[in-house]
Amino acid sequence: MPAVTSSALLSVPLPFVTAVLACVVAVRLAVGAAGNRVSRALFAGLFALFALEAILVGLRFGYGVESLIPIQRVLPLLVGPLMYCGFRALVEPPAQTRATTAHFGVALALIAACLLSRAVAAWLDLLIAASYCAYLVLLVRLWRRGPDVFAGASLSRATALHAWLFRSILLLALILALDSLISLDFMLSGGRQAALLIAVGSLLLIPAFVAAALLLPLEAPRVAPPASDSKEGATPEDRALADSAAELLARTHLYRDPDLSLSRLARRLGVPARRLSSAINIVHGVNVSQFVNERRVEDAAARLARSSDSLSDVMTAAGFLTRSNFYREFRRVHGVSPAEYRKRASP
């Protein structure tokens, strides 16, 4: 591809702003306690890759540095593996993530082939698009399993991790769209609009990276070993297990512990985490986080009806960590806010 310069990028070096923010997120992940050692390394590597890509793009389109173009063009092949394997490492213990080697082996082999062979490099844009699409499918499949897929995290954190997985899917889709538009621009006009597209992409990515720097969940979930999943209809065993879980929560008030996780609840019942998740989903049509939160909501509702405690005290006593989660789950169960419920329950 020919190099393109832009005075807009010289005066407002947006790719470099993106690079700085990506570096902040990478460092925060590397030195923080988010996830396990493997997931931290992969996510930190992902944002370091974003930073490197942004720097190379800024040098190319802002200052006409063309010598690094081959490296800049092949780096996107690593985005999908880093993102997917990072989330996968939160689902399975590190010893079970040997497939990570295969993902990176394929990506590195393609990178080497593109750098060494012009014939393969001619297909690079298509290979990158195919990589993005393949990992979008894998991430969506992981997301569709619900928050219970993060069995080792506390239930509230599992919900947060599931939300971040969805945001990552949107981010990868945005990168795919921008990359496709830039490639199409080079095909049709030799890259005349490439600098403008990069500026627009940077303006979209900057707030995403700011949000990541400020809001990334920092809990280190204990990852439970995977177990077989059931897709059958509700069986007597499913109902018995779901009833046992409900009885345990009612008897011990275990739901009041804000650090309660799926794997811990499953250990108390003596079953694999995914077996419990499957049974509750089949019998009640909710994930384990929602199942436990329903008990927390009923506890909170009883406190609201019989006491004058503040909403914050009620929320904390019932086991909720955040006000947003408390209000969302309370409204899901009762259809009104906690404050409105208290008004209606007052004599």
C-alpha positions in Angstrom: 0.0 0.0 0.0 1.3 3.5 -0.7 2.0 5.8 2.2 -0.4 8.7 2.9 0.4 11.9 4.8 -2.1 14.2 6.5 -1.7 17.6 8.1 -4.6 16.7 10.3 -2.7 13.8 11.8 0.4 16.0 12.2 -1.5 18.7 14.1 -3.7 16.4 16.0 -1.8 13.1 16.4 -4.8 11.0 17.4 -3.1 7.6 16.9 -0.5 8.7 19.5 -3.2 9.6 22.0 -4.7 6.2 21.4 -1.3 4.6 21.9 -0.8 6.4 25.3 -4.2 5.3 26.6 -3.6 1.7 25.4 -0.2 1.7 27.2 -2.0 2.9 30.4 -4.4 0.0 30.2 -1.7 -2.5 29.4 0.4 -1.4 32.4 -2.7 -1.4 34.7 -3.5 -5.0 33.6 0.1 -6.2 33.9 0.6 -4.9 37.5 -2.9 -5.4 38.7 -4.8 -8.4 40.0 -7.3 -8.8 37.2 -7.7 -12.4 36.3 -5.0 -15.1 36.6 -1.4 -14.8 35.5 -2.2 -16.1 32.0 -5.2 -13.8 31.4 -3.3 -10.8 32.7 -0.4 -11.4 30.4 -2.7 -11.9 27.4 -4.8 -8.8 28.0 -1.8 -6.7 28.8 -0.3 -8.0 25.5 -3.5 -7.1 23.7 -3.4 -3.5 24.7 0.4 -3.3 24.2 -0.4 -4.5 20.7 -3.0 -1.8 20.2 -0.4 0.8 21.4 2.2 -0.5 19.0 -0.3 -0.5 16.1 -1.3 3.0 16.9 2.3 4.2 17.0 3.1 2.6 13.7 -0.1 4.0 12.1 0.8 7.5 13.4 4.3 7.3 12.0 3.1 6.0 8.7 0.2 8.3 8.0 1.4 11.3 10.0 5.1 11.4 9.2 5.4 9.3 6.1 7.6 6.6 7.7 7.2 3.6 5.3 10.0 1.3 6.4 7.8 -0.3 9.1 4.7 -0.8 6.9 5.2 -4.6 6.6 5.2 -5.0 10.4 2.2 -2.6 10.9 0.2 -4.5 8.3 0.6 -8.0 9.9 0.1 -7.1 13.6 -3.8 -7.3 13.4 -3.5 -11.1 13.0 -2.6 -11.2 16.7 -5.6 -9.2 17.9 -8.2 -12.1 17.8 -6.0 -14.7 19.5 -5.0 -12.3 22.3 -8.6 -11.3 23.0 -10.2 -14.7 22.8 -7.4 -16.6 24.7 -7.5 -13.9 27.4 -11.2 -14.5 28.1 -10.7 -18.3 27.7 -8.0 -18.2 30.4 -10.6 -16.8 32.8 -12.9 -19.8 32.0 -10.5 -22.7 32.2 -7.5 -23.1 34.5 -4.2 -22.3 32.8 -3.3 -26.0 32.6 -6.3 -26.5 30.4 -5.5 -23.7 28.0 -3.1 -25.6 25.7 -5.2 -24.6 22.8 -3.7 -21.1 23.2 -0.5 -22.5 21.6 -2.4 -23.6 18.6 -4.2 -20.2 18.2 -0.9 -18.3 18.3 0.9 -20.9 16.3 -1.5 -20.3 13.4 -1.3 -16.5 13.7 2.5 -16.5 13.9 2.8 -18.8 10.9 0.6 -16.5 8.8 2.6 -13.5 9.9 5.9 -15.2 8.9 4.3 -16.3 5.5 3.2 -12.7 4.8 6.5 -11.2 5.6 8.5 -13.8 3.6 6.2 -14.3 0.6 4.6 -11.6 -1.6 2.1 -14.1 -2.9 0.8 -14.7 0.6 1.0 -11.0 1.5 -1.3 -10.2 -1.4 -4.0 -12.0 0.5 -3.2 -10.2 3.9 -6.3 -8.0 4.0 -8.5 -11.0 3.4 -6.6 -13.1 6.0 -7.0 -10.3 8.6 -10.8 -10.0 7.9 -11.2 -13.8 8.2 -9.3 -13.8 11.5 -11.5 -11.1 12.9 -14.6 -12.9 11.8 -13.5 -16.3 13.2 -12.7 -14.8 16.6 -15.9 -12.8 16.7 -17.7 -16.1 16.3 -15.7 -17.7 19.1 -16.2 -14.8 21.4 -20.0 -14.7 20.7 -20.2 -18.4 21.5 -18.4 -17.8 24.8 -20.7 -14.9 25.6 -23.8 -16.9 24.9 -22.9 -19.3 27.7 -23.8 -16.5 30.1 -22.0 -15.1 33.3 -21.8 -18.7 34.7 -19.0 -19.4 32.3 -16.8 -17.4 34.8 -17.5 -19.9 37.5 -14.5 -18.9 39.8 -15.4 -15.2 40.0 -17.9 -13.9 42.6 -21.3 -13.8 41.1 -21.4 -10.0 40.8 -17.9 -10.0 39.2 -18.9 -12.8 36.8 -21.7 -10.5 35.6 -19.2 -7.7 35.1 -16.8 -10.0 33.2 -19.6 -11.1 31.0 -20.4 -7.5 30.3 -16.8 -6.8 29.4 -16.8 -9.8 27.1 -19.7 -8.2 25.2 -17.9 -4.9 25.0 -14.9 -6.7 23.6 -17.0 -8.2 20.9 -18.3 -4.8 20.0 -14.7 -3.5 20.0 -13.5 -6.3 17.7 -16.5 -5.7 15.4 -15.6 -2.0 15.2 -11.9 -2.8 14.4 -13.1 -5.2 11.7 -15.4 -2.5 10.2 -12.6 0.2 10.2 -10.0 -2.1 8.8 -12.4 -3.2 6.0 -13.2 0.4 5.1 -9.5 1.3 5.0 -8.7 -1.7 2.8 -11.6 -0.9 0.5 -10.3 2.7 0.3 -6.9 1.5 -0.8 -8.4 -0.8 -3.4 -10.7 1.9 -4.9 -8.7 5.1 -4.5 -5.2 4.2 -3.4 -5.8 5.2 0.2 -7.0 8.8 -0.3 -9.4 8.7 2.6 -7.3 6.4 4.8 -6.0 9.2 7.1 -9.6 10.5 7.7 -10.8 7.0 8.5 -7.9 6.5 10.9 -8.7 9.8 12.6 -12.4 8.8 12.9 -11.4 5.3 14.2 -9.1 7.0 16.8 -11.9 9.2 18.0 -14.0 6.1 18.5 -11.3 4.1 20.2 -10.1 6.8 22.6 -13.2 6.8 24.8 -13.3 3.0 24.7 -9.7 2.9 26.0 -10.5 5.6 28.6 -13.4 3.5 29.9 -11.2 0.4 30.0 -8.5 2.3 31.9 -11.0 3.5 34.5 -13.5 0.7 34.8 -11.7 -2.6 34.2 -12.7 -5.2 36.9 -9.7 -6.0 39.1 -10.9 -9.0 41.0 -8.8 -12.1 40.5 -11.3 -15.0 40.1 -10.4 -18.5 41.1 -11.0 -20.5 38.0 -12.9 -23.8 38.4 -12.0 -26.8 36.3 -14.4 -27.4 33.4 -17.1 -30.0 33.5 -19.4 -31.5 31.0 -22.4 -29.4 30.1 -25.9 -30.7 29.8 -28.3 -29.7 27.0 -31.1 -32.1 28.0 -34.5 -31.1 29.3 -35.1 -30.9 33.0 -34.7 -34.3 34.7 -35.6 -35.4 38.3 -31.8 -35.0 39.0 -31.9 -31.4 37.7 -34.8 -30.5 39.8 -33.3 -32.2 42.9 -30.1 -30.3 42.4 -31.8 -27.0 41.9 -34.0 -27.6 45.0 -30.9 -28.5 47.0 -29.2 -25.2 46.0 -32.3 -23.2 47.0 -32.5 -25.1 50.3 -28.8 -24.5 51.0 -29.1 -20.8 50.4 -32.3 -20.5 52.5 -30.8 -22.5 55.4 -27.3 -20.9 55.5 -28.0 -17.4 54.0 -24.9 -18.0 52.0 -26.3 -15.5 49.4 -25.5 -12.7 51.9 -21.8 -13.2 51.2 -20.9 -10.8 48.4 -17.9 -13.0 47.4 -20.0 -16.1 46.8 -19.1 -17.7 43.5 -20.6 -20.4 41.4 -17.7 -22.7 42.0 -17.9 -22.2 45.8 -21.7 -22.9 45.8 -21.1 -26.0 43.7 -18.4 -27.3 46.1 -20.9 -26.9 49.0 -23.3 -29.1 47.0 -20.6 -31.5 46.0 -21.2 -31.2 42.2 -19.2 -29.7 39.3 -19.8 -26.0 38.7 -21.2 -26.4 35.2 -23.5 -29.2 36.3 -25.1 -26.9 38.9 -25.3 -24.0 36.3 -27.0 -26.3 33.8 -29.5 -27.6 36.3 -30.5 -24.1 37.5 -30.7 -22.8 34.0 -32.9 -25.7 32.8 -35.2 -25.7 35.9 -35.5 -22.0 36.5 -34.6 -20.4 33.2 -32.0 -18.1 34.8 -28.2 -18.2 35.4 -26.8 -18.8 38.8 -26.1 -15.2 39.4 -29.7 -14.3 38.8 -30.8 -17.3 40.9 -28.7 -16.1 43.9 -29.7 -12.5 43.3 -33.4 -13.4 43.6 -32.7 -14.6 47.1 -30.8 -11.4 47.9 -33.7 -9.4 46.5 -36.3 -11.2 48.7 -34.1 -10.7 51.7 -33.8 -7.0 50.8 -37.5 -6.7 50.2 -38.3 -8.1 53.7 -35.9 -5.6 55.3 -37.4 -2.7 53.3 -40.9 -3.7 54.5 -40.1 -4.1 58.2 -37.2 -1.7 58.9 -36.2 1.9 58.3 -32.6 1.0 57.4 -31.1 3.0 54.6 -31.1 1.5 51.1 -27.3 1.2 51.3 -27.5 -0.8 54.5 -30.3 -3.0 53.1 -28.3 -3.6 49.9 -25.1 -4.5 51.8 -26.9 -6.8 54.3 -28.5 -8.7 51.5 -25.2 -9.4 49.7 -25.1 -6.9 46.9 -21.8 -5.2 46.1 -23.0 -2.3 43.9 -26.1 0.0 43.9 -26.5 -0.5 40.1 -26.7 -4.2 40.4 -29.0 -4.0 43.4 -31.5 -1.7 41.6 -31.3 -3.6 38.4 -32.0 -7.0 40.0 -34.7 -5.6 42.4 -36.5 -4.1 39.4 -36.2 -7.4 37.5 -37.8 -9.3 40.3 -40.4 -6.9 41.6 -40.9 -4.5 38.6 -40.3 -1.4 40.8 -37.3 0.3 42.5 -36.4 -0.5 46.1 -37.6 2.9 47.2 -41.0 2.5 45.4 -41.3 -1.0 46.9 -40.8 0.4 50.4 -43.5 3.1 49.8 -46.0 0.5 48.7 -45.1 -1.9 51.6 -45.5 0.9 54.2 -48.7 0.7 56.2 
